[in-house]
Amino acid sequence: MADKFADEIVELADSATPRDAHVIRLRVDSRKWVASKLLPKVYGDRPNEITVNTQVNICQISEADRQALIAKRKELLGFT
């Protein structure tokens, strides 16, 4: 059905005249919207670019604090 709408869009646009262009535009836009909902991977909007942000925080702790954290983790996981 989405492909049928895509074909109709071209036919509609080709048949437009200055007198009925506003009506044809509404018909084209309606078909584009429905096609994008029926087959979003083919006719849907695609983002221009995808941005991936990664952030790594490194902090230094003393050996005593590290051992305390390890002990707390073992306690919480039931390894004590």
N, C-alpha and C positions, 0 to 999 in steps of 0.2 A: 504494500500500500504506500509506503514512504517513497519508493522508487517511482510509483505512478504519480505521486504529487510532484516529485522533482521534474519529471517529464512535462507535467502540466504547467509548471512554473515557466519553463522556456517558451512553451506555446503561448501562454498568456502574455509574457513580456514582448514577444514578437508581434502579437496582434494589437498591442496598445497604440492608441492614437492620443494626440494632445487633449482631445475632448473627454476621453474616458480613462486617462492615465491614473487618476486618483482612485477610481474603482478597481482598476487592474492591480494597482499597488496593494490595496487591501486584500484582494484575492491571493496575490503572490505571498504577502506576508503571512496570511493565515495558513497557507500550504507549507511554507517554510517552518512555521512553528509546529504544526502537527508532525511533519517529517522529522523534526529534531526530537520530538518526544517518542516517536515510534522507533527510530534508529539513531539514538544519540551518538554512538561511536562514528557513524557515517555523516550525519547531517547536523549534529549538535555543535555548540560553540566549544572551541578548544582554547585553552589559555595560550597566550603568545610565548610564554616561557615559564618554566618551573624553577623556583628558587628553593634550594635546600640549605637550611642553616644548621650548622653543627657547632657545638660549643663544648669544649673540654676544660674543666676547671681542675687544676692541680694545686693541692695545698700540701705543705709539709707539716707533719706532726712528729712529736717526740716519740722515741721508742716506747716509753712508758705508756703514752696515750694509745699507741698502736696496739700494744699488748692488752690494754684495757678494753679497747673496741673488739678485739678478737675474742676475749673472754666473754664479753656481753653478747656477742653474736652466737657463740657456742651455747650460752645459757638460754637465749631466746629460742634457739633451734632444738634444744633439749639434748645437747651433747655433753652436759656436765655430769 
